[in-house]
Amino acid sequence: MKLNWPLMDDNITTEDMDVLIKFLKGRPRLTQSGNVSAFEKEWSQWLGVKYSVYVNSGASANLITLAALKHLYGSGEIIVPPLTWVSDIASVIQNGFTPVFADINPKNLCMNDNEVIRKITDKTKAVFITYVQGFNGLTDHLLETLKEKNIPLIEDVCESHGATFKGKKLGAFGLVSNFSFYFAHHMSTVEGGMVSTDNEAIYETIRMMRSHGMVRELTSDSIKQKYINEYPDLSPDFIFAYPAYNVRNTEIGAVLGRSQLKRLNENNVRRNKNFELFLKNLDAAKYKTNFDLEGSSNYAFNLVIKEPNPEFRDKVEKVMREAAVEFRRGSSGGGNQLRQPYLKRIMPKEEYENYPEVEHIHFYGYYIGNYSCLEEKKILDLCSLLNAI
């Protein structure tokens, strides 16, 4: 049986392309301009925050978020998950922070709140949580502890647009949050990302970090004038406050984003129904089906083999390949990041062994594409194939 099931389909629709073509026919300015600003405002309203900054990728959102944190709060340790995308941990290292790892909760694939709290020290500058593929990883215990200890929460919501905790969207809880609009995610601007916050100082710093550290990117006239007064020998158009980056995005991406945002909620409802159908029809004796779906917004089907059985795993992969079902082993980011060369060079030898929950996902966890046009019959057919192994 050939299911011909890619990781993502229909994420940029004919409707989106028609909107973009109409825009392009007007011979507009294509670099960052009015549509970028409009997209940022519409995204902030959708998320429920004051400020957002559109950038060229979720990885860039990570990078400038950690750069802003370093400049405003200083260096130290950042608690991160070993199950995440490489750019989260890379941004920590690139900005001179020390990554400290906490194992995951197998019911939501996010960091276990008790493990996070256990790793907090007087050196902890922030907790950088990843909401893996649509799951909520927040708890009252974690939020209350961070508030009590005055430790900022950074939210990686790149894979979890629309997921919630107690009815409030993830990305609206922490000091700052990051999103990705890569092709395979809930919505796409081809490449793109967003940094969101309620903190004005973070917002203004992020705006400068996005564009070479330029003071003219500030929206605050008072802060801008302070720099102009302090550096009278410089042209007001070319004052660079930080050794920053150029991670701006384009009007083209913003036009796509504005078009896609209008149907994001509706598409998420369909994806959630798809995932529930998938889990309901999987054989719970062979695969994990007891994920905590409260508040989740999954763009992927998480397939986790229950027992560590290499022979069974090989059969599962063979069946999916023969059915033309695209998958990724290790789930988010390829599994345990502590096994990757870039971390093996700086972490203690065999440190990866200290995170058994991530280790299981590394060898026996997968993600499969979940999108709004996915047919119910395909989902049921895949479950039948997997259950027959």
C-alpha positions as CSV (number, residue, x, y, z in Angstrom):
1,M,0.0,0.0,0.0
2,K,1.5,3.4,-1.1
3,L,0.2,6.3,1.0
4,N,2.5,8.9,-0.6
5,W,2.6,10.9,2.6
6,P,5.2,13.8,2.8
7,L,6.2,15.6,5.9
8,M,4.2,18.7,4.8
9,D,1.7,19.4,2.1
10,D,-0.5,22.4,1.1
11,N,1.2,24.8,3.6
12,I,1.4,27.6,1.0
13,T,-1.9,27.5,-0.9
14,T,-3.1,28.9,-4.2
15,E,-4.9,31.5,-2.2
16,D,-1.6,32.6,-0.6
17,M,0.0,32.8,-4.0
18,D,-2.8,34.8,-5.5
19,V,-2.4,37.4,-2.7
20,L,1.3,37.5,-3.3
21,I,1.0,37.9,-7.0
22,K,-1.5,40.7,-6.6
23,F,1.0,42.4,-4.3
24,L,3.9,42.0,-6.7
25,K,2.0,43.4,-9.6
26,G,1.9,46.7,-7.8
27,R,5.7,46.9,-8.2
28,P,6.1,47.5,-4.4
29,R,9.2,47.8,-2.3
30,L,10.2,44.3,-1.4
31,T,12.6,44.9,1.5
32,Q,11.3,45.3,5.1
33,S,8.5,47.8,5.0
34,G,4.8,48.3,5.7
35,N,3.7,44.7,5.4
36,V,6.4,43.6,7.9
37,S,5.1,46.1,10.4
38,A,1.5,45.1,9.8
39,F,2.3,41.4,10.2
40,E,4.1,42.1,13.5
41,K,1.0,43.9,14.8
42,E,-1.4,41.2,13.6
43,W,0.8,38.5,15.1
44,S,1.0,40.3,18.5
45,Q,-2.8,40.6,18.6
46,W,-3.2,36.9,17.7
47,L,-0.7,35.9,20.4
48,G,-1.8,38.4,23.0
49,V,1.4,40.3,23.6
50,K,2.5,43.9,23.1
51,Y,5.4,43.6,20.7
52,S,6.7,41.3,17.9
53,V,9.7,41.5,15.6
54,Y,9.7,39.6,12.3
55,V,13.0,38.0,11.3
56,N,14.3,35.6,8.6
57,S,14.1,32.3,10.6
58,G,13.3,30.8,14.0
59,A,17.0,30.2,14.4
60,S,17.6,33.9,14.0
61,A,14.9,34.6,16.6
62,N,16.8,32.3,19.0
63,L,20.1,34.0,18.2
64,I,19.0,37.6,18.8
65,T,16.9,36.7,21.8
66,L,19.9,35.3,23.5
67,A,22.1,38.2,22.4
68,A,19.6,40.6,23.9
69,L,19.5,38.6,27.1
70,K,23.3,38.7,27.4
71,H,23.5,42.5,26.8
72,L,20.7,43.3,29.2
73,Y,21.2,40.6,32.0
74,G,24.8,39.4,31.6
75,S,26.2,35.9,31.2
76,G,25.6,32.7,33.2
77,E,23.8,29.4,32.8
78,I,20.8,28.7,30.7
79,I,18.7,25.5,31.3
80,V,17.8,23.9,28.0
81,P,16.3,20.5,26.8
82,P,18.4,17.8,25.1
83,L,15.3,17.3,22.8
84,T,15.1,20.5,20.7
85,W,16.3,22.0,17.5
86,V,20.1,22.7,17.3
87,S,19.7,26.5,17.1
88,D,18.3,26.8,20.6
89,I,21.4,25.3,22.2
90,A,23.7,26.9,19.6
91,S,22.3,30.3,20.4
92,V,23.1,29.7,24.0
93,I,26.7,28.7,23.2
94,Q,27.2,31.4,20.6
95,N,26.3,34.1,23.1
96,G,28.7,32.9,25.8
97,F,26.2,31.2,28.1
98,T,26.7,27.7,29.5
99,P,24.0,25.2,28.6
100,V,22.6,23.1,31.5
101,F,20.4,20.2,30.4
102,A,17.2,18.8,31.9
103,D,15.5,15.6,30.8
104,I,12.0,15.4,29.3
105,N,8.6,14.3,30.4
106,P,7.6,11.4,28.1
107,K,4.0,12.5,28.1
108,N,4.7,15.8,26.4
109,L,8.3,15.6,25.2
110,C,9.1,18.9,26.9
111,M,11.5,19.4,29.8
112,N,10.3,17.8,33.0
113,D,9.5,20.7,35.4
114,N,11.0,18.9,38.4
115,E,14.2,18.3,36.5
116,V,14.4,22.0,35.5
117,I,13.8,23.1,39.1
118,R,16.5,20.7,40.3
119,K,19.0,22.2,37.9
120,I,18.5,25.8,39.0
121,T,21.5,27.4,40.7
122,D,22.6,31.0,41.6
123,K,24.2,31.0,38.1
124,T,21.0,30.4,36.3
125,K,20.1,33.3,34.0
126,A,17.1,31.8,32.3
127,V,15.1,28.7,31.5
128,F,14.8,28.1,27.7
129,I,11.9,25.8,27.2
130,T,11.0,24.1,23.9
131,Y,7.4,23.1,23.3
132,V,8.1,20.1,21.2
133,Q,5.9,19.7,18.2
134,G,2.8,21.2,19.7
135,F,2.8,20.0,23.2
136,N,2.4,22.2,26.3
137,G,5.3,21.9,28.7
138,L,4.2,24.5,31.3
139,T,3.1,23.8,34.9
140,D,2.0,26.0,37.7
141,H,4.9,24.6,39.7
142,L,7.5,25.7,37.1
143,L,6.0,29.2,36.6
144,E,5.7,29.8,40.4
145,T,9.2,28.7,41.0
146,L,10.7,30.9,38.3
147,K,8.7,33.9,39.6
148,E,9.8,33.2,43.1
149,K,13.5,33.0,42.1
150,N,13.2,35.9,39.6
151,I,14.4,33.7,36.7
152,P,13.2,34.7,33.2
153,L,11.4,32.1,31.0
154,I,12.3,32.0,27.3
155,E,9.7,30.1,25.2
156,D,10.6,28.3,22.0
157,V,7.2,28.0,20.3
158,C,8.6,27.3,16.9
159,E,6.8,24.0,16.6
160,S,3.7,24.9,18.6
161,H,1.7,27.8,17.2
162,G,-1.7,28.0,19.0
163,A,-0.9,25.6,21.8
164,T,-2.1,26.8,25.2
165,F,-1.7,26.5,29.0
166,K,-4.9,27.2,30.9
167,G,-6.4,28.8,27.8
168,K,-3.6,31.3,27.3
169,K,-1.4,30.9,24.2
170,L,2.1,29.6,24.7
171,G,4.5,32.4,23.9
172,A,2.6,34.9,26.1
173,F,4.0,33.6,29.4
174,G,7.7,34.3,29.4
175,L,10.0,37.3,29.1
176,V,10.3,36.6,25.4
177,S,9.2,33.9,23.0
178,N,10.4,32.7,19.6
179,F,8.4,31.3,16.6
180,S,9.3,29.8,13.3
181,F,7.5,30.0,10.0
182,Y,9.5,27.4,8.2
183,F,7.7,25.4,5.4
184,A,7.0,22.4,7.6
185,H,5.4,24.3,10.5
186,H,1.9,25.3,11.4
187,M,2.1,28.3,9.0
188,S,4.8,29.3,6.7
189,T,6.4,32.4,5.2
190,V,8.8,30.0,3.3
191,E,11.6,31.0,5.8
192,G,10.9,33.2,8.7
193,G,10.5,33.7,12.4
194,M,9.2,36.0,15.1
195,V,10.3,37.3,18.5
196,S,7.5,38.3,20.8
197,T,7.5,40.0,24.2
198,D,5.7,42.3,26.6
199,N,9.0,43.9,27.7
200,E,9.8,47.2,26.1
201,A,13.5,47.0,26.7
202,I,13.7,43.6,25.2
203,Y,11.6,44.7,22.2
204,E,13.8,47.8,21.5
205,T,17.0,45.7,21.9
206,I,15.7,43.0,19.6
207,R,14.8,45.6,16.9
208,M,18.4,46.8,16.9
209,M,19.8,43.3,17.0
210,R,17.7,42.4,13.9
211,S,19.4,45.2,11.9
212,H,23.1,45.6,12.5
213,G,22.6,47.1,16.0
214,M,21.4,50.3,14.4
215,V,19.8,52.9,16.7
216,R,17.6,54.2,14.0
217,E,15.6,50.9,14.3
218,L,14.3,52.0,17.7
219,T,10.7,53.0,18.0
220,S,11.4,54.9,21.3
221,D,12.3,58.5,20.5
222,S,13.6,59.1,23.9
223,I,16.1,56.2,23.8
224,K,17.1,57.2,20.2
225,Q,17.7,60.8,21.3
226,K,19.8,59.6,24.2
227,Y,22.2,57.8,21.8
228,I,22.2,60.9,19.5
229,N,23.1,63.2,22.4
230,E,25.8,60.8,23.7
231,Y,27.5,60.4,20.3
232,P,27.3,63.9,18.6
233,D,30.2,63.0,16.3
234,L,28.1,60.3,14.6
235,S,25.4,60.6,11.9
236,P,22.1,59.8,13.6
237,D,21.4,57.4,10.7
238,F,24.5,55.3,11.5
239,I,24.8,54.7,15.2
240,F,25.5,51.1,16.0
241,A,24.7,50.2,19.6
242,Y,25.7,46.5,19.4
243,P,27.9,44.3,17.3
244,A,24.7,42.7,16.0
245,Y,23.3,40.9,12.9
246,N,21.3,41.4,9.7
247,V,18.4,38.9,10.1
248,R,15.6,41.0,8.6
249,N,12.9,39.5,6.5
250,T,11.1,40.8,3.4
251,E,7.7,42.1,2.4
252,I,7.2,38.9,0.4
253,G,7.4,36.8,3.6
254,A,5.1,39.2,5.5
255,V,2.5,39.2,2.8
256,L,2.4,35.3,3.0
257,G,2.3,35.5,6.8
258,R,-0.6,37.9,6.9
259,S,-2.5,35.6,4.5
260,Q,-1.7,32.5,6.4
261,L,-2.5,33.9,9.8
262,K,-6.2,34.3,8.9
263,R,-6.7,30.5,8.7
264,L,-4.2,29.4,11.4
265,N,-6.8,28.7,14.1
266,E,-9.0,26.7,11.7
267,N,-6.1,24.6,10.4
268,N,-5.0,23.9,14.0
269,V,-8.4,22.5,14.8
270,R,-8.1,20.0,11.9
271,R,-4.5,19.0,12.9
272,N,-5.6,18.3,16.5
273,K,-8.5,16.1,15.3
274,N,-6.0,14.3,13.0
275,F,-3.6,13.6,15.9
276,E,-6.4,12.4,18.2
277,L,-7.6,10.0,15.5
278,F,-4.0,8.7,15.0
279,L,-3.5,8.0,18.7
280,K,-6.9,6.5,19.1
281,N,-6.3,3.9,16.4
282,L,-2.7,2.9,17.3
283,D,-2.1,-0.3,19.2
284,A,-1.4,0.9,22.7
285,A,0.5,-2.3,23.5
286,K,3.1,-1.5,20.8
287,Y,3.2,2.3,20.7
288,K,2.8,5.1,23.3
289,T,-0.6,6.7,23.0
290,N,-0.9,8.3,26.5
291,F,0.4,11.8,25.5
292,D,-1.0,14.7,27.4
293,L,-3.0,16.6,24.8
294,E,-4.3,19.3,27.1
295,G,-3.7,22.6,25.2
296,S,-1.7,20.9,22.5
297,S,-1.5,22.1,18.8
298,N,0.5,19.4,17.0
299,Y,1.8,19.9,13.4
300,A,3.2,16.3,13.6
301,F,2.2,12.8,14.5
302,N,4.4,11.5,17.3
303,L,5.0,7.8,16.9
304,V,6.9,6.3,19.8
305,I,7.7,2.6,20.1
306,K,6.8,1.5,23.6
307,E,9.7,-0.9,24.3
308,P,13.3,-0.5,23.3
309,N,13.4,-3.2,20.6
310,P,15.8,-2.6,17.7
311,E,14.4,-5.4,15.6
312,F,10.8,-4.1,15.9
313,R,12.1,-0.6,15.2
314,D,13.7,-1.7,11.9
315,K,10.4,-3.3,10.9
316,V,8.5,-0.1,11.6
317,E,10.9,1.9,9.5
318,K,10.7,-0.6,6.6
319,V,6.9,-0.5,6.6
320,M,6.8,3.3,6.5
321,R,9.4,3.5,3.7
322,E,7.5,0.9,1.6
323,A,4.3,2.8,2.1
324,A,6.1,6.1,1.1
325,V,5.4,7.7,4.4
326,E,8.1,10.3,5.1
327,F,9.3,10.3,8.7
328,R,12.1,11.6,11.0
329,R,13.6,9.4,13.6
330,G,14.5,11.1,16.9
331,S,11.5,13.4,16.7
332,S,12.4,17.1,17.2
333,G,15.9,17.9,16.0
334,G,17.0,14.2,15.5
335,G,16.8,13.1,19.2
336,N,19.3,13.6,21.9
337,Q,21.4,16.7,21.1
338,L,24.0,15.6,23.6
339,R,25.0,12.9,21.1
340,Q,25.8,15.6,18.4
341,P,29.5,16.4,17.6
342,Y,29.1,20.1,18.5
343,L,28.1,19.2,22.1
344,K,30.4,16.2,22.5
345,R,33.3,18.5,22.1
346,I,32.3,20.6,25.1
347,M,30.3,18.3,27.4
348,P,31.6,15.5,29.6
349,K,32.2,12.2,27.9
350,E,29.0,10.1,27.5
351,E,26.9,12.9,29.2
352,Y,24.0,11.8,26.9
353,E,23.5,8.7,29.0
354,N,22.2,10.8,31.9
355,Y,19.0,11.6,30.0
356,P,17.1,8.2,29.6
357,E,13.8,9.7,28.5
358,V,15.4,11.5,25.6
359,E,17.6,8.5,24.8
360,H,14.4,6.4,24.2
361,I,13.0,9.1,21.8
362,H,16.4,9.2,20.1
363,F,16.2,5.6,19.1
364,Y,12.5,4.8,19.1
365,G,10.6,8.0,18.5
366,Y,9.5,9.5,15.2
367,Y,7.5,12.3,13.8
368,I,5.2,12.1,10.7
369,G,3.6,15.0,8.9
370,N,0.2,16.3,10.0
371,Y,-1.5,18.9,7.9
372,S,-5.0,20.3,7.4
373,C,-5.7,18.5,4.1
374,L,-4.7,15.0,5.4
375,E,-7.4,12.5,4.6
376,E,-8.9,10.5,7.5
377,K,-8.6,7.2,5.5
378,K,-4.8,7.8,5.2
379,I,-4.5,8.1,8.9
380,L,-6.5,4.9,9.5
381,D,-4.5,3.0,6.8
382,L,-1.2,4.0,8.4
383,C,-2.5,2.8,11.8
384,S,-3.5,-0.5,10.3
385,L,0.0,-1.0,8.7
386,L,1.8,-0.1,12.0
387,N,-0.5,-2.3,14.1
388,A,0.1,-5.3,11.9
389,I,3.8,-5.3,12.5
